[in-house]
Amino acid sequence: MTLADEAINWYDTNARDLPWRQPETTPWGVLVSEVMLQQTPVVRVEPAWRSWMTRWPTPAALAADPQSEAIRMWGRLGYPRRAMRLHACAIAMVERHDGRVPDDLDQLLALPGVGTYTGRAVATFAYGQRHPVVDTNVRRVVSRVVEGKPDAGPATTAADLVAMEELLPPDAPRAARASIAFMELGAIVCTARSPKCVDCPFHHVCAWRLTGEPLPAGPSRKPQRYAGTDRQVRGLLLEVLRHATGPVPRQRLDLVWTDEVQRARALSGLVEDGLVQPLGADFILTGDAPRGDIQTL
């Protein structure tokens, strides 16, 4: 039995019941889930995904609304530029693909903000195609089971894609099943710091486990600090703007953070990223203002 067979058998019994994995989920639902899951845990994504899909069940539905509504709906998921990318994707799909998520990998990769991982994930999980889908979880599983290393490198490389493709069955639907199975294993069993080796279907063949080497001391990557960072200040500023019913005076934004220099830097960053627009002496979410009223910061 191949590693892919072992992974699929394990997945069929142990996979989490996630809404974007249901048979009725559209390719658009898969794309939305993949974008939301970037750097955000499942427990936070699931309610946001349900709300998003209820409001915008198709790319055309999102494209018909201003970008500001996507930013508002994103709420506190973090990294709100992802909302902008989804909105831009929706517009591109309406303009280029009659409102459909394309099933061709090159066309997927040509969409705004869709990179190597997301394009292959949508082609594989939405359309059942055979592509190596490699994220941090997959790289960790392959690194341990095949290469005997406790951790993978810091970023996905061409070699990672080749290594994963070699593990996939030739049959496309089964290869797609294997891809999601490897990913699920890395997410809930072969975790970074506390792997549950006794529960792993690769327990008997895992090259790293057979070496008997322990995990390196400390985390492989330092956790990102949030409190007191510009990210926190940006989030506080966006929270005010998301709930505003009209333009927000700068004096109102000044109340969210006492450090004037950091607050100004965070606000300037939001403007530069296209999330926020000045409107005279006030500020609004991008898409809420007539174009002729927009000024520079």
Buried (B, 14 or more C-beta within 10 A) or exposed (E): EEBBBBBBEBBEEBBEEBBBBEEEBBBBBBBBBBBBBBEBEBEBBBEBBEEBBEEBBBBBBBBEBBBBBBBBBBBEBBBBBBBBBBBBBBBBBBEEBEBBBBBEBEBBBEBBBBBBBBBBBBBBBBBBBBBBBBBBBBBBBBBBBBEBBBBBEEEBEEEBBEBBBEBBBEEBEBBBBBBBBBBBBBBBBBEBEEBEEEEBBBBEEBBBBEEEEEBEEEEBEEEEEEEEEBBBBBBBBBEBBBEBEEBBEEEBBEEBBEEEEBBBBBBEBBBEEBBBBBBEEBBBBBBBBEEEEEEEE
